[in-house]
Amino acid sequence: MRLLLDVNVLIAAGNAGHADHARTLRWIAGLNRPQFLTSPITELGFVRITVANALQPNVRTAITALERWKSATKTQLVSDGLGAARLPAWANTAAKTTDGHLLALAQAHGAELATLDRGIPGALLIPA
């Protein structure tokens, strides 16, 4: 099973202080041989949000935490060559563009987008 991890999943998995940390780790533990993927957008989102919300003290520490987690889970960074023309029709507001892009990117790499966000049609919602 190939899974592109949404920013919120990366943050929850990689930060014990996140409200969905236990939920995300339970879900990961229940998977059978997953292949996790990240993208430039999801990795930059992890760094930006964890530092901005004091889950990580600074950018360098956030990058180190992300790289450590990726190494432990054998997560692969995938290239992102999709332009705006590949957005799904439902991504019709500014707030939906990144979600739409990540869903299209997952599909382009033969993966599902795994998320904690209920508002992404066609994505794999991590169970509560």
C-alpha positions as CSV (number, residue, x, y, z in Angstrom):
1,M,0.0,0.0,0.0
2,R,1.5,3.3,-1.2
3,L,0.5,6.3,0.9
4,L,1.3,10.0,0.4
5,L,1.2,11.4,4.0
6,D,-0.6,14.7,4.3
7,V,1.1,17.4,6.4
8,N,-1.3,16.8,9.3
9,V,-0.3,13.1,9.4
10,L,3.4,13.9,9.3
11,I,3.0,16.4,12.1
12,A,0.9,14.0,14.3
13,A,3.2,11.0,13.7
14,G,6.4,12.9,14.4
15,N,5.4,14.9,17.4
16,A,4.4,13.3,20.7
17,G,2.7,16.6,21.8
18,H,0.2,16.5,19.0
19,A,-3.4,15.7,19.8
20,D,-3.6,13.0,17.2
21,H,-0.2,11.4,17.8
22,A,-1.6,8.2,19.4
23,R,-4.3,7.9,16.8
24,T,-1.8,8.2,14.0
25,L,0.6,5.7,15.5
26,R,-2.2,3.2,16.1
27,W,-3.2,3.5,12.5
28,I,0.4,3.1,11.3
29,A,0.9,0.0,13.5
30,G,-2.1,-1.6,12.0
31,L,-0.9,-1.3,8.4
32,N,0.5,-4.2,6.5
33,R,3.8,-3.3,4.8
34,P,3.0,0.3,4.0
35,Q,5.2,2.4,1.7
36,F,5.1,6.0,2.9
37,L,5.7,8.9,0.6
38,T,6.3,12.6,1.3
39,S,6.5,15.5,-1.1
40,P,8.2,18.9,-1.0
41,I,4.9,20.5,0.0
42,T,4.3,18.1,2.9
43,E,7.9,18.3,4.2
44,L,8.0,22.1,4.1
45,G,4.5,22.1,5.8
46,F,5.9,19.9,8.5
47,V,8.8,22.2,9.2
48,R,6.8,25.4,9.0
49,I,3.9,24.3,11.1
50,T,5.9,22.5,13.8
51,V,8.1,25.5,14.3
52,A,5.3,28.0,14.2
53,N,3.3,26.0,16.8
54,A,6.3,25.3,19.0
55,L,6.2,21.5,18.5
56,Q,9.8,21.9,17.4
57,P,12.1,24.7,18.7
58,N,13.5,25.8,15.3
59,V,13.8,24.9,11.6
60,R,17.0,22.9,11.9
61,T,15.5,20.7,14.7
62,A,12.3,20.2,12.8
63,I,14.2,19.1,9.7
64,T,16.3,16.7,11.8
65,A,13.1,15.3,13.4
66,L,11.5,14.8,10.0
67,E,14.6,13.1,8.5
68,R,14.8,10.8,11.6
69,W,11.2,9.8,11.2
70,K,11.5,9.3,7.4
71,S,14.6,7.1,8.0
72,A,12.9,5.0,10.6
73,T,9.8,4.4,8.5
74,K,11.7,4.2,5.1
75,T,9.6,7.1,3.8
76,Q,10.4,8.2,0.2
77,L,10.3,11.8,-1.0
78,V,8.5,11.9,-4.4
79,S,9.0,14.5,-7.1
80,D,6.3,17.0,-7.7
81,G,6.0,18.0,-11.4
82,L,2.2,18.7,-11.4
83,G,1.0,22.1,-12.3
84,A,-2.2,23.9,-11.3
85,A,-4.0,22.5,-14.4
86,R,-4.1,19.1,-12.6
87,L,-6.2,20.2,-9.7
88,P,-9.5,18.2,-9.3
89,A,-12.7,20.1,-10.1
90,W,-13.7,20.1,-6.4
91,A,-10.6,22.2,-5.6
92,N,-12.4,25.4,-6.6
93,T,-11.5,27.7,-3.7
94,A,-8.1,29.0,-2.5
95,A,-8.4,26.9,0.7
96,K,-8.8,23.6,-1.3
97,T,-5.9,24.0,-3.7
98,T,-3.2,22.4,-1.6
99,D,-5.4,19.4,-0.7
100,G,-6.5,19.0,-4.3
101,H,-2.8,19.2,-5.4
102,L,-1.7,16.6,-2.9
103,L,-4.6,14.2,-3.9
104,A,-3.6,14.6,-7.6
105,L,0.1,14.0,-6.7
106,A,-0.7,10.9,-4.7
107,Q,-2.7,9.5,-7.7
108,A,0.1,10.4,-10.1
109,H,2.5,8.2,-8.0
110,G,0.0,5.3,-7.7
111,A,-0.7,6.1,-4.1
112,E,-3.5,7.3,-1.8
113,L,-3.4,10.5,0.2
114,A,-3.6,9.6,3.9
115,T,-5.0,12.5,6.0
116,L,-6.7,13.5,9.2
117,D,-8.8,16.0,7.2
118,R,-12.4,14.9,6.6
119,G,-12.8,17.5,3.8
120,I,-10.7,15.8,1.0
121,P,-12.9,13.8,-1.4
122,G,-11.1,10.5,-2.4
123,A,-8.5,10.7,0.3
124,L,-7.9,7.9,2.9
125,L,-9.1,9.3,6.3
126,I,-7.2,7.9,9.2
127,P,-9.8,6.4,11.6
128,A,-10.5,7.9,15.0
